[in-house]
Amino acid sequence: MSHSADLDLLLPLLACPVDKGPLTHLPEEQLLYNPRLRRGYPVLDGLPRLRPQDAVALDERRHRELLPRVEPHALGTS
C-alpha cells in the first residue's frame, strides 16, 4: 500500500490543529489542505506535518486553483 493510500485511510481521523475541522488530501501537492483557513500542511515521506507552525498560507490565486479538488466535507458546509 502506498503512503497516499495509507494517509487516505487515516484522513477521517485527522483534523486541522487550528480550527479542528476536516482536511482534504491533495497527494499531487503533497499537502493536507484546509480551505476554510487557506492553510496547507505538508506531507513529507507519507507523514503529515500537522503542527500550526508547519502550515503554509495559500494566497487567493492558489486557493482558487485547489478549490475544485477540495472534498465538500472540508468546506465546512452540509
C-alpha positions as a printed NumPy array, in Angstrom:
array([[  0.   ,   0.   ,   0.   ],
       [  1.314,   3.462,  -0.877],
       [  1.836,   6.339,   1.536],
       [ -1.002,   8.159,  -0.192],
       [ -3.411,   5.245,   0.308],
       [ -2.377,   4.945,   3.953],
       [ -2.992,   8.629,   4.502],
       [ -6.391,   8.437,   2.803],
       [ -7.393,   5.718,   5.289],
       [ -6.364,   7.942,   8.199],
       [ -7.865,  11.147,   6.821],
       [-11.211,  10.803,   8.65 ],
       [ -9.27 ,  10.764,  11.922],
       [ -7.15 ,  13.816,  11.141],
       [ -8.142,  17.431,  11.746],
       [ -6.656,  20.853,  11.317],
       [ -4.802,  21.727,  14.53 ],
       [ -6.109,  25.29 ,  14.401],
       [ -9.861,  25.043,  13.711],
       [-10.237,  21.283,  14.373],
       [-12.098,  20.863,  11.073],
       [-11.613,  18.283,   8.302],
       [ -8.815,  18.378,   5.769],
       [ -8.541,  17.377,   2.117],
       [ -5.613,  15.244,   0.991],
       [ -4.058,  16.553,  -2.219],
       [ -1.434,  13.885,  -2.984],
       [ -0.139,  15.625,  -6.122],
       [  0.694,  18.644,  -3.972],
       [  1.947,  16.557,  -1.018],
       [ -0.447,  18.573,   1.085],
       [ -3.324,  18.309,   3.536],
       [ -5.426,  21.36 ,   2.807],
       [ -7.806,  23.351,   4.99 ],
       [ -9.815,  25.509,   2.573],
       [-11.607,  27.315,   5.397],
       [ -8.365,  28.878,   6.651],
       [ -6.489,  28.579,   3.332],
       [ -3.688,  26.664,   5.008],
       [ -1.776,  23.708,   3.703],
       [  0.044,  21.195,   5.848],
       [  2.939,  19.413,   4.125],
       [  3.088,  15.643,   3.786],
       [  6.721,  14.515,   3.899],
       [  7.611,  10.873,   3.284],
       [  3.962,   9.974,   3.783],
       [  3.742,  11.694,   7.178],
       [  1.566,  14.772,   7.628],
       [  3.088,  17.699,   9.486],
       [  0.102,  18.967,  11.432],
       [  1.642,  21.488,  13.782],
       [  0.283,  25.044,  13.389],
       [  3.798,  26.338,  12.721],
       [  4.158,  23.882,   9.8  ],
       [  1.179,  25.356,   7.932],
       [  1.708,  27.258,   4.717],
       [ -0.685,  30.117,   3.993],
       [ -2.044,  29.996,   0.45 ],
       [ -2.926,  33.155,  -1.42 ],
       [ -6.245,  33.74 ,  -3.184],
       [ -4.962,  32.577,  -6.582],
       [ -3.617,  29.285,  -5.216],
       [ -6.758,  28.736,  -3.133],
       [ -8.917,  29.102,  -6.256],
       [ -6.699,  26.606,  -8.12 ],
       [ -7.096,  23.993,  -5.368],
       [-10.758,  24.592,  -4.547],
       [-12.191,  22.356,  -7.329],
       [-10.272,  19.404,  -5.823],
       [-11.457,  20.009,  -2.257],
       [-13.892,  17.48 ,  -0.826],
       [-17.239,  19.092,   0.139],
       [-16.975,  17.996,   3.793],
       [-13.747,  20.017,   4.128],
       [-15.516,  23.234,   3.211],
       [-17.467,  23.143,   6.459],
       [-20.863,  23.142,   4.758],
       [-23.528,  20.451,   4.873]])
